[in-house]
Amino acid sequence: MPGQQNKNVWDMAYGLLLTIALLITASAVGYLFRAAGIPETNIVIVYLLAVLLTARITRGYVFGLFASVIATGAFNYLFTEPYFAFRVNAPSYIITFVIMTITALITSALTSHAKQNALEAREKEAETKALYTLTDRLTDAADLHDIAGIAASTISDVFCCRAACLYFDENGVPEQTYIQQASPGKLVRRKLSNPEKIKRWIEELSTGYHIGTDFYDWPIHGREMILGLIRLPKESAALMSEAQTRLLHSMIESIALAMDRLRSIQQGIKSNEEAVQERYRGNLLRAISHDLRTPLSGIMGTAEMLMDMTQREDPRYALAEGIHKEADWLHSLVENILNLTRLQGGKLTLNKQMEAVEEVVGGAVSHMAKRSPKHEITVNTPGELLLVPMDARLIEQVLINLLDNAIRHTPPQNEISVSVIEDKKKGCAVFSVKDRGEGIAAADLPHIFQMFYVSPLKHTDARYGIGLGLAICDAIIKAHGGGIEAHNRTDGPGAEFIFTLPMEMNNHEQLS
């Protein structure tokens, strides 16, 4: 940081001037001692005191070492014969100089080391106190706004500046405003000029912080995404020491943990609420469906009786037929809703038995023939008996849903077919339902098996689809250990649905 470099230059200049001043003072005291007839050994002690004070007052080891060497040279130059020369007449002074230098160096090193230890202890104490204060206050935060306010005020108090905090929403987008401490105990909201620009800066950040026009911005990294920013005014951030930078990083980590914890709690509450709503919805659907089944069965039976009692040419026959058709559709819808609620509740257990494919397919085709007698359905099954482990009732429901989907999208005169083959290489039975309708829109292909998905391109018969049938087919087939897919036909218009069932028996499979 440029400001930190300027501060270091000032510290160096201050330390050098202080060292020179102490050595000059020691030399002046030495002259007074010599004038008073005090032995030279006491002058050595004065120089050692100057070295000790230098090491104690200045920062680091450099000035103490420098003072040790200069003190020995000054004593030689000023107080040993020949005066004002860096040489001695008595060889015993050489021993004095060596001992003096070693003593000064050791004294300086020990003093600097003790001072450094004391400084680190104070820094750790201040860091621990600041982190404790921040963590203690964050435990009372009720939302992200509270966390941002606590972060801004605590960091402002620790670093004596007007810090700010900007938090992102759950989609990783910065809020339109950020919280800043305007004065002790007073927080204000300030509008963000360009949130998208800040988001882009942070995503492209290659260093630990971003230098903006007014702030240094430090990102708050969560477990999965960036949660926000801590903003320090430029003039204050530029003067931060390494210890202060480490403390800031520790505080940001605490803030990130608090934000992550709060978001996890909020997500848990939201999930619980959704689960409760889903349970209520399932119970409601189940209750309604059960209540509808009985009257619908009665309506269908009565309509069939009226049809049997009426000639086809009689207008009343068409009315009874329409009633039966609509009631049959409602009955199918009720069955799908019941299956949906069982699927979501994990209460639909597979009853798998070895079943003849021809019988299951025949049951589904027969059911659809009664519902839509104008459509002809072609069936192709293996010539020999093919037994497949399945829950026959559920697989028949899958075929009914697929055939119903094909009938709704295919004119009566066009082809609809069901085929089954055995893929011995993959060890599965392959079922295919084809039609000659308009096909599936490319935009719908990735979504057609999703719950309640209905194509935006409304079909003329769109009232017959609410997006449950294919989703239930997907769940049932997957519960059997198979797979289902859909695509448009390559030999002309129309769609094809293919699902597979494994040939191996497994009685422990259950829908979930």
N, C-alpha and C positions, 0 to 999 in steps of 0.2 A: 504494500500500500504506500502511495507517495507520502501521505501524512506521517505514517510510521517511520519512513526513511528520514524525513525531516526531524522527527523527534529523536531518532538515534544520533543524528549529526549534532543536535543540540546537547544531548547527553555526553557525547564524546568531548565536545568543546568545554562544557562545564566541568567535566572530570579532569581534563588536562589543566585548566586554569586553577582548579582547587588544589591539585597535586603540586603545581608550581608554587602556589601561595603558601602551602603548608611547609614545603622545603625551604622557601625563603624565610619563613617565620622561624623554623628550626635553626637556620644558619644565623639569624639575628640573635636568637637566644644563646647560641653557641659563642658568639662574639662577646655577649654580656658575661657569660660564664668565664671565658678566658680573661676578660678584663678584671673580673672579681677574683681571679686566681683559682678557680674551681678546676679540678683535674679534667683531662680530656675524656676520660671514661664516661663522665657525666654528659659530655657533649654527644657521645655515641648514643647514650640513652635517649637524649632529646630527638636525635634523628630516627631512632627506632619508634619513638612515640609518634613522630610525623608519619612514618610508614604505616603504623597501626591505624591512625586516624584516617589516612588516605584509603586504606582497604575497607575501613568501616563505613565511610561516608559515600565513596564513589560506587558505581555499579560495575560488577564483574571483577575479574582477576587482573586485568591488564594494567590498571593504574597502580595497583599495589606492587606488582612486579617492577613496573617502571620506576616507582618511587624507591624501591629497594636498591636498584642499581645506581640511580642518581644520588641517593643519600650517601652511598659509599664514595662515589666520585667527588661529591661536594665536601665531605669530610677530608678526603685526601687533598683536594685543591686548596681548601681554606684553612685547615687546622693542622697540617703536618708540614715539617720542613723538607724541602724548600717550599715556601708558601707560593700559592698561585701557579702551581705546576703539578702535572699528573705524574709525579715520581716521589720517592722517599729516600732519605739519607740513611735511616735506621731500618735494617732488614726486618726487625720485629714488627714493624707496622704492616708488613705484608700479611702476617698471620692475623693481625687485628682486622685488616680489610676483609680477609676471607671469612673470618668468624662473623664480622658485622654483616657481610652480604648474605651469608647463609641464614643467620638469625633473622635478618629483615625479610628474606624470602619466605622462610617458614612462618614467621609471624603474619605476613601478608596473606599467605595461602590459607592458614587456619582461620584468620579473621574473615576473609572473603567467603570461605566455605561455610563458616558458622552463620554469616549474614545471609548467604544464599539459602541455607536450610531454613532459617527463620522466615525468609521471604516466601519460600515455597509452602511452608506450614501456614502462613497467613493467607496465601492464595487459596490453598486447599480448604482452609476453614471458611473463607469467604464463598468459595464455590459450593461447599456443602450447605452452608446456610442459605445461599440463594436458591439452590436446587430444592432444599427442604421447603422453603417458603413457597416456591412455585408449585411443587407437587401437592403441598397441603391445600393451597387455594384451588388447584385444578380438581381436587376430589369433590368440591362443592358445585362444580359447573353442571348446569342442566342442559345446555345445548352448545352448539359451535359458537354462537355469539358470545356466550359467557366465557368460553375458552379463549377466544380471540381477545376479549377485553382483559382477562387476567394476564394473558401473555404480554400484551402491550404495556400494561401498567407495571408488571413485575420487572420486565426487561428495562423499561424506562428508569425505574428506581435503581436497579443494579448498575446500569451503565451511565446514569445521569444524562439522559437524552430524551427526546420525544419519539420513542419507538412506536411502531405500528404493526398491525397484523391483518393480513388479508387471507380469508379462507375460501376454498373452492367448494362447489356443490358436489353431489354424489356422482355427477357425470364428468368431473374433472374440469369444470368451467369456472373461472374466477367470478366472485360476486361483483356487483356493480360498485360497491363501496367497501372501504377498509376502515378499521378502527384504529385511532391514534390517540395517544395521551397528549392533551393540549397543555395541561398543568397538573401538578400532583393531585390525584383524586378526581380528575375530570377527564373523561374520555369523549371524543367526538368522532362522528362518522364523516369521512371525506369521500367524494365521488372519484371513481377511477376513470381516468381519461380514455384509456384504450385497453380493455381487458384482454381482447384477443392478441394484441401485441405482446402483452406481458406473458400470456400463456405460451406464445411462440418462443420468447426469450428463454423461458424456463426449460422448455422441452429441448432447446438447442444448447443448453448450458454445458460448458466443458470444464468450468472451474467450480469452486465451492460456492460462489456467490455471483450476482450480476450487479454491475455498476450502472445505475440509471442516472437520470438528470438530477433527482433530488435524494434518492435513496440507494443504499446498498441492500439488495434483496437476497435473503437466504431461503432456499426452498425447504418446506417441511415435508419430508418423504414419509409416506405411510407404507403399509405392507404391500399394497397393490398399486398405488398411484400417489401423485403429489397432492397433499391435502391443503396446502396454503403457502404463505410467505411470511417471513419476519423481515420487517423493513426498518433499517436504522438510517437516520439522517446522514448525509454524505460526510459532513464535517466531523461528526462523532465517530463514524465507522472508520474513517481514514486514520484516526489516532489510536485505534485499538492495538493493544499488545497481543503477543501470542497467547499469554495466559487468559486474557479476556476473550480471545477468539475461541479457545478451547471451552471456556465456560459457556459462551453463547451456543456452541454446538451441543453441549450437554443439555442446555435448557430447551433447545429446539427438539432434541430427542424426547425429552419429557412431554413436550407439547404434542409431538406426533403420537406418542403412546396414548395420551388422553383423548386425542381426536379419534384414533383408531378404536379405542375402547368404547367411546360414545357412539360411534357409527355402528359398531358391532351390536351394542345394546339396542339401538334404534332399529337395526335390521332384524334382530331377534323379535322385537315387539311387533314389527310389521309382518314378519313371517307367521307369528302366532295369531295375529288378527286375521291374516289371509286364511290360515288353517281353520280358524273358527268359522269364518264366513263360508269357506268351502264345505265345512261339515254341515252348517245350517242349510246351505244350498242343496247339498246332497240329500239331506233328510227331507227337505221340502219336495224335491223332485221325486224322491222315492215314495213319499206319502201320496202325492198327487197321482203318480203313475199307478200305484196300487188301487187307488180309488177309481181311476178311469178304466182299468182293465175289465172289471165286472160289467158296467153298463155298456162298454164297447162290444163285449162278447154277446150280450143280449141283443144289441142293435144289429150286429152282423147275423146272428141266428134268425132274428125276425125278418130281416131283409131277405135272407135265403129262402125262408118259408114263403114270403110273398112272391118271390120270383118263381118258386116251384108251383104256386097256385095261380099264376098269371100267364097268359099266352104272350109270346114275344111281340106280337103285333099290338098288344094292348099298351097304351101310353103309360099305364101304371107300372109296367115291367121296367121301362127305362128309369122311372123314378126310384124303384126298389134297387135296381142295379147301381144307380149312382150313390144311393145311401150305403149300399154294401161296399162299394169301392172306397168311398171316403172313410168309412168306419174301419176298413181294413188298413188303409194308410195310417190312420190314427193309432190303430193297434200296433202296427209295426214301429211307429215312432215311440210309443210307450215302452215297447220291448227294448228298443235302443237306449232309451233314457234309463231304464232299470239296469241294463248291462253297464251303462256308463257309471252309475252310482256304485255298482258292485266293483267295477274295475278300480275306481278311485278309492274305495274303502278297503281294497284288498280282500274282499269277501267272496270273490268268485273263484272257486276251486275247480281245477280241471278234473274231469272224470274220464280219463283216457282208456279206451278199449280198442282192440283190433277191429276196425270197421271196414266194410266193403265200400270202396269208393263209388261204385255204381249206384248203391242205395242212397248215399248221402247226396250225390249230385242229382239223382232222380227226385228226391224229396224236395230239394230247392227249386228245381225246374217245374215240378208239379205245382208247387205253391205259387210261383210266378205266373204259370199258365192260367190259373184261376183268377189272379189279380189283373192280368193283361192278356186276355185271349187273342187280341189282334196281333200280337208279336209272336213270331215263331222262333224258338230257341233250338239250335242244333247242338247235339251232345256227341262228343267223341271220347270214348274211354277204351282202355286196353281190352283186347279180346279175351284174355284170361283173367281170372279173379285177382284183384289187387287189394290186399288188406293193408291198411295204414293205421298206426296208432293215433287216435284223435278223440277229442270230445265231440261226438257226432252232432249234438245239438248246437254247439257253438260254431263248428265249421259250416254247418248248414246255414246258420245265421250270417256267416261271412259271405257265402255264395249268394244268399238272398239279397244282401246289401249291395254286392257287386252287380248282380243282375238287375236290381232295381235302378241302380245308377245308369246301367247301360240302356235300359228301356226308356228312362226319362230323357236320354239324349239321342235316341235313335228312332227314326220314323218307322211305322209298322212294317213297311215293305222291305226294310233293309235287314242285313244279316246281324244276328247275335248268336254267339256260339260259346260253348263251354267244353274244354278239353282237359284231359288228364293223361300224363305219361309218367313212367318211372325212369328216373335218372339213376341208374345203377352205379355209375362212376362216382357221383356225389352222395349216393345213399339217401335219396329223398324222392318224394312224389311232387310233381310240378303241375299245378292247376292254372289254367288260363281262361280268362273271360274276355272275349273280344266283341267289339261292336263296330258299326259303320256310321257313327254319329259325326259331329263336327270336330271331334278330337279335343285335346287338352291344351289350353293356352300355355305358351312357354313360361309366362310369369306365374302360372298356377302350379306347375309341376313340382317345385320344391316344397309346396305348402299343403297339398291336397290331403295329406294324412294328419294334418294338425287339427286339434279339437276346435270345433265351431268355425272352421275356415270355410267360407263360401266365396266363390269367384266373384270379383267385381263386375264381370261381364254377365249380367242377369240373363238367365234362360227364361223362355216364355213360361216354363213350368217351375219357376224358381221357388214357389211356395212349398214345393215338396222336398226341399233340401235345407237343412239347418246346420250342416257340417258335422254330424255325429257318426254317420254310417261308416265312412272310410277310416276315421280315427279308431272306431271300435274294431274294425277289421284288422288294422295294424296291431292293436294291443293283443287281440286274440291270437293272431298268427305268431307274434313274438313270444307269447306265453307258451306256445307249443314248441318253441325252439326253431321256428322257421323264419322266413323273411318274405316281405311283400314289396312290390315295386309297380310303377305305372309308367307307360310311355305311349307315344303316338305310333300308330301302325306305319310301317314302311311300304306296304303294298297297296296304299290308298288311304282314303279318309277313315277316321275312327281311332279308337283308343284300345289299349290292351292292358289288363291287370293280371299280373302273374304273382302267385304265392307258392311257397314250398313248405312241405311238412317232412320232417325227418322220419326215416323208416324204423329207427330204433325206439324201443319202448322205454319210457321213463315216467313212472307213476307219481313222482314227487314234485313235478312241475306245478307251479301255482301262479296265478295272475297277481301282479303287484303293481 
